[in-house]
Amino acid sequence: MKRIVILGSTGSIGTSALEVIRVFPREFEVVGLSCHENVGLLRKQIALFKPEAVCITEPQSYRQFLSQTTKTGVKVLSGEEGLSLLAAWENVDIVLNGLVGAVGLKPTLAAIELGRRIALANKETLVMAGDLINQSARARGAEVLPVDSEHSAIWQCLRTGGKKEIKSLIITASGGPFHGQPELNLEKVSRKEALAHPTWYMGRKISVDSATLMNKGLEVIEAHWLFGVPPEKIRVVIHPQSIVHSLVEFVDNSVMAQMSLPDMKLPISYALFYPERKPLSDDSFNLTKIAALSFLEPDFRRFPCLNLAYEALRSGGTAPAVLNAANEVAVFGFLEEKVKFTRIPEVIREVLSKHQVKSSPQVEEIFEADAWARGRAEALLEQKSR
């Protein structure tokens, strides 16, 4: 039985992971869970999975939980420090990092220090510090396995060929809620419209990232660090059906694709059980029920965030961390209705243009760049909201 910690257990990745674990109750012991503020759902998860420890990162929710919860025998941690303590909990085999944003980096590093298997859904970890993560994982003997459906697909396809045989990685994107609507004025889209993803149920931040195509840009950076492929060999195509999760083109021009109905439980299960596969349901994938599969070039002009991500990756060093921080601030500014949808890439571009990139940064320098970018982006949001 494997002992597992799930960071972000009340989010879409975390709840899907717990569904997988419920299918295989003899395979896993859930020893740690975390949430930001959804203490109601966390309380239900505690009753069901009986973890040894939990972490609540939002201070008011933490206090509320303590005041309203009778003794359960569960250790209750708080804040970002609590996430790292949970990732380093005693005798843990797997840490599934389903956190959203830069907050996911420190607990990943904590798990790597102990040589653990990290099932990584927190793409910001590799965006901010991919080189450091890879170096640390090699030194400590840790496994960093992708949970994002796109990177899981590439990983599975690469089991048929080696790194030297790769011609290109092809990452698919649904296109988000605004794909195929050239007449739509993006300057006037509402928060509700941006959150209406056509395929996946996701959290608010990642839903907006999908609408701007920044999510795909972050995945390009993540793929670079996971698979050691340069940016010029990583392509993005729009695939509205979300059936083909990504593809690998090899040097002989053959292409391997991984296909399934959209269900995050599949890549989660693959990371948890690797190198085995486990049956999750009796429902087979029926090709005859799929009317068509289409692939289109992304519109870099209409959705400039994707190009900004490529530029940051090519700049290297602290540039991707700055890109990520500025994007987080701009997205939450949009969600709080401080700025228009089209202001998101403008804020990111301006912050990147003012940043002096540090090459080969240490972790402290990455967090310094992150803090600088957040301050700069917040100042720009204040200007643009007046």
N, C-alpha and C positions, 0 to 999 in steps of 0.2 A: 504494500500500500504506500502510495506516494503522498508526502505531506506538502500541501500547497497553500500559498498565500495569494489572495486576489486583491490587488490594489485597484480601487474604483469598482467595487463589487455592485454598487447600485446603478451604475451606468449601463449603456447598451452592451458593451463588451463584457462587463462583469456579470450581468444577468444571464447573458448567453453562455458564458463559461460555467456558471452554476447549473444551468440546464444540462450541459454536457455531463457534469459531475453527477447529477441526479440519475442520469442514464446508467452510469457506472459507479454505483456507491461503494463497491468493494475495491475500487482502484485508487481512490483518493480519500485523504483525510484533510478537511479544510481547517487550517490552524489560524488563519488570519484573514480579516476582511477590512475594507476601508470605504468611507464615503466622504463627500464634502459636506452636504447638509441634509441629505435625505435619510434622516434618522428613523423615520417610520418604517421604511423598507429595510434598513439595516437591522432594526429590531426583529423583524420577521425572519431575516436571514440567520440571525444569531439563534433563534429558536429552532430553526430547521437544521442548521449545519453545526451548531455548537462549537465555534472556534475557541481557541485559547486567548486570542487578543483581537481587538478591533482598533481602528483609528478614525477619528472624526476631525477633519481639517478646518472646518469653519468654527470659529470660537463660540459664537452664540449657540450653534447647534450642539456643540460639545457640552456646554453648560446645561442646555435643555435636556440632553440625553441623560446626564448624570442625575439631574433633579427628578426626572420622571421614570427612571429605570431602577427597579429593585435589584438586589444583589443576584448576579447570575454566575459568578465565578469567572467572568471574562475580564481580562485586563483591558482597560480603556485608555488608549493613547490619544494624543492630540497634535494638531499642527503638522507642518512639513517634516519636522524632526521625528514625529511619530511614524510617518510613512517609511522613513529609513530604518527605524527600529523594527518595524514590522517586516520589511524586506530582509532584515538580518536576523529574524527570529530563529530560535534554536531548532536545529535538525530539520530544516526545510529543504525539500528537494526541488520544488518549482516555484518561481515567483511569476505570476501573470500580471504584467503591468498594463492595466487598462485605463490609466489616468489620462487626462487631457491637458496638454500644455507643458510648459517648461518645468512645472512641478514634478514631472515624472523622471527628471534626470538623476537627482540625488539618490532616490531609492534604487534605481537601476545600478548605479555605481556601488551602492552598499551590497546589493546581491552579487555583483561581479566579484567584489573583494573576497567573498566566501566561496567562489567557484561554482555558483549555482546555475541551473538552467533557468533562463529568463525567456518566457513567452511574451514577446514584446509587441504590444499594440500602440504604445505611446511613441508615435513617430518623431516627436520633438527631441527625444533622447539622442537619436542618430543625427537629426538635422543640426542640433546645437554642437554635438561633441562626438561625431562619428569616428574620427581618428582616435581619440582618447578611448572611446568604448572598445574599439577593436584591439588596440594595444593592451588595454587592461584585461580584456577577456582572454586574449592569448596567454598573457603572463599568469593568470590565475586559473586557467583551465575551465573557464565558464563558457556556457553555450548561450548565444543570443539567437533565438529562433523567431522568425516573423509570424505575426498573427494577422496583419492586414491581408485581406483577400488577394490583393494584387501581388504582394511580395511572396505570400505563400504559394501562389500560382507559379511565379518565376522559380521559386525554390524547387517545387515539384517537377517543373519542366527540365530543370538543370540536372536532375538525376539521370537524364538520358545523354548528357554531354558535359564536357569539362569547360573550364573558364577559357582556355585557349581556343575553343571551338565556337565561342559566342561571336556573332556578327552584330547583333543588337538585341536589346531588351525592349519589348513593346508593352507599355502599361496602358490598360484600358481605363476610360473614364465614362461615366454615364452622361456627362455633360451638364448635370445639375438641372434645376428647374427652369432655367432660361435658355437652354439649348433649343435651337430650331425656331426661335422667335425673334428674327432680325428686326421686326417692326417694333418690338418692345423697347421703351425708353428706360434703360437701366437706372438712370438718375432718379426715376420716380418709383422704383419698386419698393414694396413695403417689407418690413421684417417678416410678416407672415408668409409672403410670397417666397422670400429667400429661404425660409425654413422648410418649405414644402418639397422635400426631396422625392423624385419620382420612383425610386427603387428601394432605398435602404431606410430603416428607422435608425436615426443617429441623434446624438446630442446637438445642442444649439450651435456651438462653436464650429464643429466639424461640418454641420449642414451649411453654414454660411461659407466655409472654406470650399465646400463642393460647388456652391453657386458661383464663386469667384474663380474657380479652378486652382486656387492656392493649395487645396488639399492634394491635387495631383502634382503640383510643384514640389510640395514637401515630400511626396512619395518618390519623385525623381531623385531628390537628395538622399533619401533613405536607401533607395535601390543602389545608388553609387557606393555607399558604405557597406551595405550587406553583401554585395556581389562583386565589388572591386571593378566596376565597369565605368569608364569615363563618360562624362555628360553627353558627348557627341554620339555615343552609342546607345543612348537611352531615349526612346521616342514615346510620345503620348498620342493615342488615338481615341476619338469619341466613339463609344459603343453603347448606344442608348438601351439596349436590351439587358445589359449587365449579366450576360450568360458566360461569355469568355472573360475570364478574370485577369489574364495577362498572357503574353506569348514570349517565346524566345526564338529568335532567328539565328540559325547556325551558319557557319562559313560556307557550307555547301548549298545555301539558300533554302534549306528545309526549315520548316517552322513547327515548333511544338506549342500547343495551346492547352490550357487547363480550363475545363468547362464544368459548370454546375449551376443549378438554380441559386439565386442570391440567398445565402444563409450563412451568417457568420459562425454558426456552430461548426461548420466544416473546417475552416482554417484553424479555429481554436482547438478542435479535437486533434488535428494533424500535428500541431505544435506540442500538445500535451502528451501524445502517445508516440511521437516520432522515435524510432523509425517504423513503427507499426501503423496500420490503419484499423479503425474500428467502425462497425456498422452503427449508424445513428438512427436510422429509420428504415422501414420497409419500402418506402416510396422510391421507385427507380426514376432515373433521369430519362424522359421520353423525348427523343429528338423529333419525332413526328408531330409533336404538339407545338413546336417552335416554328412560327410562320416565316421568320427571316432573321438574319444576323447582318447588321450593317456596321461599317467602320468609316469614320470621317476624320478629316484633319481638324484640329482645334483652331479656333479663331483667336490668334494671339493679340490682335488689335483690340477686339471687343472685350477680351478677358486678359488684361496685361499681367495679372499676378503670376501666371504660369511662366512667362518670360522672365519676370523678376527673380523667380526661384532659380532658373537656369543661370542667370547672371550671378547670383549669389554663390552658387555652387562653383562656377568658374573662378570667381574671385577667391574662394577658399577662406581659410583661417576663421576669423570671427564673423565674416559676412553672413553665413547662414543663421547664426544665432541672432544677429541683429534683424535679419529678415523675419525670423519667427517671432521675436519680441514685438516688433512694430506691427506685425499682422495681428497678433493677439490683442493688442491695445486697440487697433483700428476696428477689428471685428466686434469687440465688446462695446466700442463706441457706437457702432451701427445698431447693435442689439438694444442699446439703451436709447436709441433714436437721437443721438447727438449729431450724427453725420449721415450723409446719404451713402447709398451702396457704392456709388462710383468714387467716393472719397477714399475708400479702403486702399486701392493700389496707389493713389496719389500720396497718401501718408507714408506708405512703405517705401516708395521710390525716393521721397525726400529724405527720410531717415537714412537710407542706404547711401545716398549721395553725400551725406555729411560725415559718414563714418570712416575712420582711418583703420583699415583692416590690419589685424595682427595675425601673422602667419604662425602656424604650429602653437596655438595658445594652450596654456595650462588651464585646469578647471576653474581656478580663481579668475583668470582673465576672461573666460567665457561668461561667467556670471557678471563680471564687471561690464562687459559689452551688452549683455542682456539688460542690466539695470539702466545703462546709459540710453539704450534704444527705447526702453519703456518711457523714461522721462522725456525724451525728445518727442516721441509719438503722442504722449499725453498733452504736451504743450501745443502740438499742432492741432490736436482735436479741440482744445479750448479755443484756439484761433478760428478754426473752421466752423465751430458751433455758434459763434457770435453773429 
